Amino acid sequence: MSLQFYNGTNFWKSPSGYKPGEQVTNAQVAEVEQLLGISLPRKYVELMQEQNGGELAYRYVLFEDGDAAVVPYFHELEMDRGVGLSLIFVEECGLPDHLVLLTGDFHSWIALDYRNGRSEPAVLYITEDESGNGLWQEHIIAENFDQFLGRLFQK
């Protein structure tokens, strides 16, 4: 089987069963960034302004060790839904502070990691620890969002 990696076009799946949010404006981006106390990666903002969340056409991500995970969709970039709720979900799930949650289902998350005060956050895959003790396992997918995009593929 040949893997087709994301090459900068056709990021969003179309048609999609996931209804995207309303069109994202620069003012909305600034509002979410202020709420979260961070600056979002430029390429991420561009993708969200193209379509505000939804299913990814390149829905698998390759880790450096050769393992892969599914990234079925990105949440909307809005104050009261999706990414804007990161602070609430981080607290509710007992996740480390300074994460911005791009997608997840309360058992696993794809997140931007701002813990080290980085202006270019790493991208993490976070999963519940199998022991059931409420801890989370972290796996670095990429050192930055652009590198993350280069690891997305479709079958």
Summary of the structure (lengths in Angstrom):
residues: 155
radius of gyration: 14.8
end to end distance: 7.3
largest distance: 43.8
contacts: 443
relative contact order: 0.19
helix: 25%
strand: 29%
